[in-house]
């Protein structure tokens, strides 16, 4: 049996850990640069605030209902996520971290309702974060079970292990809510008069394969209780790493964009080294302000290859700036940019290039020294010249909460 532990309204819950006065009150968390709403408490959902909605569109609704608004604090959220995952690992033999707020759990040893309730209460006690746990024979069904666990607030757990129960649940479960079914697939399924998960499960497999991709066939097998997505221990590396931001002010100048892109590239490279991996492709994208309908839009992107997989700041920044030169146009004003590193591999899987002229051992020592100094002195104290001299780029974070668990200066103080 496979379980899925999912933190409830994770970002909002993180803000509530150190501010208990926010409990039972509407809370929203904004995207980078305070642009869009990316997390909502249940109270905010009931007010009709939608996920991904630009905050300026619901400004009056927020004010009228005294909704507490927070800027994203990824250092806090990331640290609390690690604490949740560590707590889960203390109770389950194998854990596959799926995202910052979700993890698959291996219950092949033994399973009962009391064990799930205990794990849930332990995570809440040790971290302050409420979670829901759904358990089923496959990952897809575990996702469904977790959805039901959130409905059972008094227990917060749900086991989906009986085939008759599975069929009953799937009959009332919309296909658009299934794991791996996006808007395009759900729209196509609805057009074919397939609206619930049970209908999808009962389709002829050969017909499904002809109409859709192999992934839909795997999904169908999972709904039948056949494992198509095996349990993977959390030793695997992320296949791609992205850093993207919206700018506080729109940018036209190439040199200003170059500073942003260079900082994004260094951030991605640092993440690569933390997971001890290397990338062989880099993508860069730019975006104008899509909310200004009266302005001509431009959304360029480009992907370039490295001769040899790398996690070196200098190589990755150079490639990012090369990509920027190719897609930049002075005819537009840009609101957002992003750097993505693809095709990550471990050191032992690197295929060296015959034409590689870089002293890899020397560069590795340099990156190790840079990481060491930045860990001691602070992020980006040692930097590439094209990152510019500003320690903090101009990003809007007007409602940022303290990083209680990752900065000595922000440690919670108690008056006695």
GIRA-V165344 format. One record per residue. N is the residue number from 1. PSI is psi in radians with two decimals (none if undefined). OMEGA is omega in whole degrees, -180 to 180 (999 if undefined). Layout:
N:PSI:OMEGA  N:PSI:OMEGA
This chain:
1:2.49:-178  2:2.32:179  3:2.69:173  4:2.03:175  5:2.17:-177  6:2.17:179  7:2.30:-178  8:2.12:178  9:1.00:-163  10:-0.94:-177  11:-0.75:178  12:-0.67:179  13:-0.63:177  14:-0.71:179  15:-0.55:-178  16:-0.37:-177  17:-0.76:-177  18:0.06:177  19:1.29:-178  20:-0.36:179  21:-0.25:179  22:-0.18:-180  23:2.37:179  24:0.27:177  25:2.63:-178  26:2.29:-179  27:2.40:172  28:2.63:176  29:2.37:-175  30:2.77:178  31:3.11:176  32:2.41:180  33:0.35:176  34:0.70:-176  35:-1.09:-174  36:2.83:180  37:2.10:-178  38:-0.08:177  39:2.48:-178  40:2.48:170  41:2.90:179  42:-0.62:-180  43:-0.64:178  44:-0.64:178  45:-0.71:-179  46:-0.39:177  47:-0.18:-180  48:0.18:177  49:2.19:-175  50:2.64:177  51:2.34:178  52:0.04:-178  53:2.34:176  54:2.35:-173  55:-0.51:-178  56:-0.42:-179  57:-0.40:-179  58:0.42:-178  59:-0.76:-179  60:-0.72:179  61:-0.69:179  62:-0.76:-179  63:-0.75:-178  64:-0.58:-176  65:0.19:177  66:0.83:178  67:2.27:178  68:2.25:-174  69:2.32:-180  70:2.50:170  71:2.70:-179  72:2.35:178  73:1.41:-171  74:-0.48:178  75:-0.70:177  76:-0.83:-178  77:-0.71:180  78:-0.70:-180  79:-0.74:178  80:-0.58:176  81:-0.78:178  82:-0.65:180  83:-0.68:177  84:-0.81:-178  85:-0.66:178  86:-0.70:178  87:-0.74:178  88:-0.72:-180  89:-0.40:178  90:-0.25:-177  91:-0.30:-177  92:2.43:-174  93:-0.58:-178  94:2.30:-178  95:2.31:174  96:1.85:180  97:2.07:-176  98:-0.63:178  99:-3.06:-177  100:-0.42:-177  101:0.21:-179  102:2.56:176  103:2.42:173  104:2.44:-176  105:2.43:180  106:1.96:178  107:0.55:-179  108:-0.30:180  109:-1.03:175  110:2.71:-176  111:2.32:169  112:2.87:-175  113:-0.68:-179  114:-0.64:180  115:-0.75:180  116:-0.76:180  117:-0.68:180  118:-0.78:-180  119:-0.76:-180  120:-0.78:-179  121:-0.57:179  122:-0.76:178  123:-0.74:179  124:-0.71:-178  125:-0.72:-175  126:-0.47:-175  127:-0.36:-176  128:0.01:-177  129:2.16:176  130:2.41:178  131:2.83:172  132:2.54:-179  133:2.15:174  134:2.42:-177  135:2.40:-179  136:3.06:-178  137:-0.42:-178  138:2.92:-180  139:-0.73:-180  140:-0.77:178  141:-0.54:176  142:-0.63:176  143:-0.74:178  144:-0.78:180  145:-0.64:179  146:-0.65:176  147:-0.72:179  148:-0.57:179  149:-0.64:179  150:-0.45:178  151:-0.46:179  152:1.31:-171  153:-0.53:-177  154:-0.53:178  155:-0.71:180  156:0.27:179  157:2.71:179  158:2.32:178  159:2.19:-179  160:1.53:-172  161:-0.12:-179  162:2.30:-174  163:-0.65:178  164:-0.70:178  165:-0.70:179  166:-0.80:180  167:-0.73:-180  168:-0.75:-180  169:-0.78:-177  170:-0.50:180  171:-0.52:-179  172:0.15:-176  173:2.09:-177  174:2.47:-180  175:-0.53:-178  176:-0.27:178  177:-0.03:-179  178:2.55:178  179:2.15:177  180:-0.08:178  181:1.89:-179  182:-2.98:-178  183:-0.71:-176  184:-0.82:-180  185:-0.73:-179  186:-0.64:178  187:-0.72:179  188:-0.71:178  189:-0.75:179  190:-0.65:178  191:-0.48:178  192:0.24:178  193:0.59:176  194:1.89:-172  195:-0.47:-180  196:2.88:-174  197:-0.53:179  198:-0.67:177  199:-0.70:177  200:-0.75:179  201:-0.64:-174  202:-0.03:-180  203:2.69:174  204:2.21:-174  205:-0.71:179  206:-0.73:177  207:-0.73:-179  208:-0.69:-180  209:-0.62:180  210:-0.64:-176  211:-0.50:-175  212:-2.97:180  213:3.04:179  214:-0.46:180  215:-0.58:178  216:-0.60:176  217:-0.72:177  218:-0.69:178  219:-0.73:179  220:-0.75:178  221:-0.71:179  222:-0.68:179  223:-0.44:177  224:-0.05:180  225:0.16:178  226:2.21:-175  227:2.07:174  228:-0.47:178  229:1.75:-174  230:2.73:178  231:2.26:-176  232:2.15:178  233:2.77:-171  234:0.54:177  235:-0.16:-178  236:2.73:-179  237:2.74:177  238:2.33:-176  239:-0.36:177  240:2.63:-180  241:2.30:-175  242:2.47:168  243:2.09:179  244:2.62:-179  245:2.62:166  246:2.54:-178  247:2.58:178  248:-0.66:176  249:2.52:179  250:2.56:-173  251:2.33:174  252:-0.64:-173  253:2.37:-179  254:-0.77:-176  255:-0.61:177  256:-0.76:176  257:-0.67:-179  258:-0.67:178  259:-0.80:178  260:-0.88:-177  261:-0.70:179  262:-0.72:178  263:-0.71:177  264:-0.72:-179  265:-0.74:179  266:-0.70:178  267:-0.76:177  268:-0.76:-180  269:-0.69:178  270:-0.72:178  271:-0.66:177  272:-0.83:-177  273:-0.58:179  274:-0.62:178  275:0.17:175  276:0.84:-180  277:3.04:-176  278:2.62:-179  279:2.69:179  280:-0.11:178  281:2.60:175  282:2.32:175  283:2.53:176  284:2.41:175  285:2.64:176  286:2.67:179  287:2.41:169  288:3.12:-176  289:1.83:-176  290:-0.24:180  291:-0.11:176  292:1.54:-174  293:-0.35:-178  294:0.01:-179  295:2.45:179  296:2.28:-174  297:2.68:-179  298:2.07:-178  299:1.19:-177  300:2.68:174  301:2.76:-179  302:2.61:177  303:2.26:180  304:2.67:-178  305:2.50:170  306:2.49:176  307:-0.69:178  308:2.30:177  309:2.45:-173  310:2.79:168  311:0.42:-176  312:2.23:180  313:-0.80:-174  314:-0.77:179  315:-0.78:-175  316:-0.70:177  317:-0.75:178  318:-0.77:-180  319:-0.69:179  320:-0.72:179  321:-0.57:175  322:-0.74:178  323:-0.69:-180  324:-0.72:179  325:-0.58:-176  326:-0.55:-175  327:-0.14:-179  328:2.42:173  329:2.27:-178  330:-0.04:-178  331:-0.08:-175  332:2.76:175  333:2.25:-170  334:2.52:-179  335:-0.39:-175  336:2.62:175  337:2.81:179  338:2.58:176  339:2.31:179  340:2.27:175  341:2.21:-174  342:3.02:172  343:0.96:-179  344:2.48:179  345:2.80:174  346:2.88:-175  347:-0.71:-177  348:-0.22:-179  349:0.09:-178  350:2.31:173  351:1.90:-177  352:2.64:177  353:2.48:178  354:-0.45:-175  355:0.20:-179  356:2.21:-177  357:0.11:-177  358:2.40:175  359:1.62:-172  360:-0.67:-179  361:-0.73:180  362:-0.75:179  363:-0.67:180  364:-0.70:178  365:-0.68:179  366:-0.80:179  367:-0.64:178  368:-0.70:179  369:-0.73:179  370:-0.80:179  371:-0.70:-179  372:-0.82:-179  373:-0.72:-180  374:-0.53:176  375:-0.59:-179  376:-0.83:-172  377:-0.40:-176  378:2.71:-175  379:2.30:174  380:0.43:173  381:-0.64:172  382:2.11:-170  383:2.90:173  384:2.50:-174  385:-0.66:-177  386:-0.14:175  387:-0.26:-179  388:3.11:-175  389:-0.24:-180  390:2.25:177  391:-0.61:178  392:2.08:178  393:2.86:-173  394:1.41:176  395:2.46:-179  396:2.10:176  397:1.14:-172  398:-0.31:-175  399:0.69:-177  400:2.22:177  401:2.81:179  402:2.66:175  403:1.34:-170  404:-0.58:-171  405:-0.05:-175  406:-0.08:178  407:2.26:178  408:-0.63:-178  409:-0.31:-177  410:0.13:-180  411:2.38:-178  412:2.30:177  413:2.52:-178  414:2.21:177  415:2.22:-180  416:none:999
